[in-house]
Amino acid sequence: MIDLHTHTFFSDGDLIPSELARRAKDIGYRAIAFTDHADFSNIEFIIANVRKAIEGLEQYFGLYVFAGVEITHVPPQLIPESIALARRLGAQIVVVHGESPVEPVAGETNRAAILGGCDILAHPGLISLEDSKLARDNGVFLEISARSGHSFTNGHVFRVAKQVNAKYMLDTDTHSPNNLITKSFAKTVLLGSGMSEEEVGLAFENAEEMLERLLKRRYDEENY
């Protein structure tokens, strides 16, 4: 299981990074990213503190761990700036909180996130076909969400991604221990969004592709 959208107690999650990583490893995770909710008020604090933990967790728990943020409810006009700042501060992955149907996210957030160069557009709601094409062209992955509420539009997200050949992958948006899922349950969520067995396999392949992107980014950071 590769899960690149989770939350710790550095925002509204229940657990410290060590416990979240340990619980993830215990149910079969290969990789996890901590992507706490961030805007300009706390982004530096989150990245600096999560990065303190990740090396030891990888070494002793035996799974890949990444420090990131989820840019959340930032005005669309400022989203590209916030993504760039996150990367300068050392975020290894940048997720943006998309236009979920269950929160009052500002219009044009999806497009601003895509054009700003995020890695994953989380729970993008009723994303337009045009924005899905932009995601494809900009290498942004569209999230299929295992989280209640955000998952209401999974079927739509998958359909438009498939129509334009945009990348899609599943994340949990974990906030508490019981939000973590096994790969078997992940398959159930993906099938429930309308995928065939082959398309479920592609979702897992896409997650592997994103993991490889992050590992290459880390290598480049450490060696240049």
C-alpha positions as MATLAB code, in Angstrom:
seq = 'MIDLHTHTFFSDGDLIPSELARRAKDIGYRAIAFTDHADFSNIEFIIANVRKAIEGLEQYFGLYVFAGVEITHVPPQLIPESIALARRLGAQIVVVHGESPVEPVAGETNRAAILGGCDILAHPGLISLEDSKLARDNGVFLEISARSGHSFTNGHVFRVAKQVNAKYMLDTDTHSPNNLITKSFAKTVLLGSGMSEEEVGLAFENAEEMLERLLKRRYDEENY';
ca = [
       0.000    0.000    0.000;
       1.287    3.438   -0.994;
      -0.567    6.281    0.713;
       0.655    9.813    0.045;
      -1.992   11.899    1.812;
      -2.189   11.608    5.608;
      -2.356   13.929    8.614;
      -0.581   13.975   11.963;
      -1.112   16.032   15.084;
       0.793   18.862   13.388;
      -2.616   19.763   11.914;
      -5.869   17.895   12.604;
      -4.641   14.309   12.774;
      -4.717   12.245   15.952;
      -1.228   10.736   15.939;
       2.400   11.793   16.047;
       4.375   10.789   12.923;
       6.071    7.827   14.607;
       2.827    6.157   15.625;
       1.169    6.794   12.295;
       4.142    5.274   10.458;
       4.234    2.266   12.787;
       0.523    1.570   12.395;
       0.838    1.904    8.614;
       3.738   -0.521    8.482;
       1.820   -2.995   10.635;
      -0.970   -3.317    8.050;
       1.364   -3.638    5.091;
       2.255   -0.145    3.896;
       5.327    0.322    1.691;
       5.223    4.113    1.679;
       3.462    6.940    3.483;
       3.566   10.725    3.231;
       2.665   13.092    6.045;
       0.847   15.999    4.407;
      -0.603   18.159    7.138;
      -2.945   21.044    6.352;
      -0.918   24.160    5.656;
      -1.177   27.785    4.661;
       1.320   30.611    5.042;
       0.867   30.654    8.829;
       2.212   27.171    9.592;
       3.888   25.765    6.505;
       7.449   26.258    7.747;
       6.640   24.739   11.155;
       5.102   21.611    9.638;
       7.844   20.856    7.152;
      10.698   21.489    9.585;
       9.215   19.295   12.295;
       8.082   16.385   10.157;
      11.479   16.210    8.455;
      13.079   15.627   11.858;
      11.305   12.275   12.118;
      11.333   10.699    8.687;
      14.904    9.387    8.395;
      14.696    7.380   11.606;
      11.265    6.028   10.742;
      12.491    4.746    7.397;
      15.587    3.179    8.884;
      13.936    1.356   11.765;
      10.379    0.742   10.586;
      11.280   -0.276    7.054;
       8.947    1.778    4.886;
       9.376    4.902    2.791;
       8.323    8.066    4.612;
       7.965   11.515    3.040;
       7.485   14.966    4.537;
       4.982   17.144    2.765;
       2.000   19.421    3.152;
      -1.561   19.731    1.954;
      -2.126   23.336    0.892;
      -5.615   23.940    2.270;
      -8.166   26.714    1.639;
      -5.475   29.112    0.420;
      -6.939   31.675   -2.019;
      -6.461   30.329   -5.553;
      -4.419   33.382   -6.533;
      -1.850   32.460   -3.847;
      -1.709   28.714   -4.385;
       1.232   28.740   -6.852;
       3.225   30.872   -4.409;
       2.416   28.519   -1.524;
       3.476   25.460   -3.549;
       6.768   27.104   -4.477;
       7.357   28.080   -0.839;
       6.673   24.529    0.347;
       9.284   23.175   -2.029;
      11.858   25.785   -0.980;
      11.266   24.833    2.653;
      11.967   21.188    1.900;
       8.586   19.576    1.262;
       9.193   16.306   -0.550;
       5.604   16.145   -1.796;
       2.971   18.846   -2.191;
      -0.716   17.983   -2.148;
      -3.410   20.616   -2.648;
      -6.865   20.369   -1.072;
      -9.121   20.274   -4.091;
     -12.728   21.327   -4.598;
     -14.327   18.631   -2.449;
     -18.148   18.549   -2.505;
     -18.297   18.627    1.303;
     -16.292   21.793    2.026;
     -16.595   25.417    0.837;
     -13.430   25.380   -1.248;
     -12.984   28.443   -3.430;
     -13.717   28.066   -7.120;
     -10.657   27.796   -9.387;
      -8.694   26.014   -6.637;
      -8.302   22.897   -8.782;
      -6.908   24.841  -11.705;
      -4.579   26.966   -9.566;
      -3.178   23.827   -7.935;
      -2.564   22.147  -11.272;
      -0.953   25.170  -12.897;
       1.061   25.769   -9.718;
       2.694   22.372  -10.078;
       1.445   20.333   -7.135;
       2.064   16.585   -7.120;
      -1.425   15.387   -6.165;
      -4.735   17.222   -6.402;
      -6.676   15.803   -3.467;
     -10.387   15.007   -3.717;
     -10.998   17.363   -6.676;
     -14.780   17.005   -6.569;
     -16.609   17.674   -9.823;
     -13.400   18.555  -11.636;
     -13.937   19.771  -15.178;
     -12.754   17.933  -18.255;
     -10.566   20.904  -19.137;
      -8.853   20.888  -15.752;
      -8.364   17.130  -16.006;
      -6.552   17.706  -19.301;
      -4.376   20.310  -17.588;
      -3.580   17.768  -14.873;
      -2.534   15.270  -17.525;
      -0.352   17.796  -19.313;
       1.263   19.040  -16.091;
       1.937   15.647  -14.532;
      -0.496   16.172  -11.647;
      -2.160   13.056  -10.260;
      -5.885   13.185   -9.459;
      -6.827   11.602   -6.172;
      -9.420    8.911   -5.646;
     -10.205    9.340   -1.948;
     -10.958    6.687    0.641;
     -12.224    9.350    3.038;
     -15.937    9.644    3.746;
     -17.496   12.693    2.124;
     -14.579   13.465   -0.141;
     -15.209   10.080   -1.765;
     -18.692   11.084   -2.970;
     -17.311   12.219   -6.329;
     -14.782    9.415   -6.862;
     -16.801    8.066   -9.769;
     -16.777   11.422  -11.536;
     -13.050   11.953  -10.920;
     -12.268    8.529  -12.352;
     -14.488    9.003  -15.408;
     -12.959   12.311  -16.443;
      -9.429   11.078  -15.713;
     -10.045    8.047  -17.896;
     -11.574   10.152  -20.659;
      -8.477   12.352  -21.030;
      -5.866    9.789  -19.908;
      -4.932   11.714  -16.756;
      -3.143    9.880  -13.943;
      -5.191    8.867  -10.920;
      -4.280    7.184   -7.639;
      -5.879    6.340   -4.325;
      -5.019    7.983   -0.979;
      -6.740    7.702    2.386;
      -6.582   11.289    3.710;
      -6.001    9.610    7.075;
      -6.723   11.625   10.210;
      -7.092    8.824   12.752;
      -5.766    5.252   13.032;
      -8.909    3.631   11.671;
      -8.598    5.631    8.435;
      -5.574    3.571    7.353;
      -6.561    0.780    4.972;
      -5.149   -2.445    3.622;
      -4.415   -2.899   -0.057;
      -7.380   -5.261   -0.228;
      -9.753   -2.580    1.022;
      -8.113   -0.042   -1.287;
      -9.096   -2.314   -4.159;
     -12.697   -2.249   -2.918;
     -12.708    1.569   -2.915;
     -11.320    1.652   -6.445;
     -13.821   -0.888   -7.734;
     -16.549    1.149   -6.066;
     -15.544    4.186   -8.103;
     -16.423    2.285  -11.258;
     -13.076    0.813  -12.238;
     -12.500   -2.525  -13.886;
      -9.938   -4.929  -12.443;
      -7.461   -3.697  -15.049;
      -8.074   -0.059  -14.126;
      -7.606   -0.888  -10.426;
      -4.242   -2.343  -11.369;
      -3.413    0.860  -13.207;
      -4.234    2.916  -10.095;
      -1.709    0.887   -8.135;
       0.836    1.258  -10.950;
       0.289    5.020  -10.892;
       1.004    5.052   -7.148;
       4.254    3.227   -7.834;
       5.089    5.837  -10.468;
       4.529    8.652   -7.986;
       6.682    6.854   -5.428;
       9.486    6.603   -7.976;
       9.134   10.327   -8.690;
       9.523   11.113   -5.008;
      12.523    8.834   -4.605;
      14.226   10.427   -7.598;
      13.486   13.878   -6.184;
      15.030   12.838   -2.880;
      18.115   11.453   -4.651;
      18.554   14.668   -6.605;
      18.164   16.717   -3.413;
      20.827   14.674   -1.616;
      23.319   14.561   -4.472;
      23.182   18.016   -6.081;
];
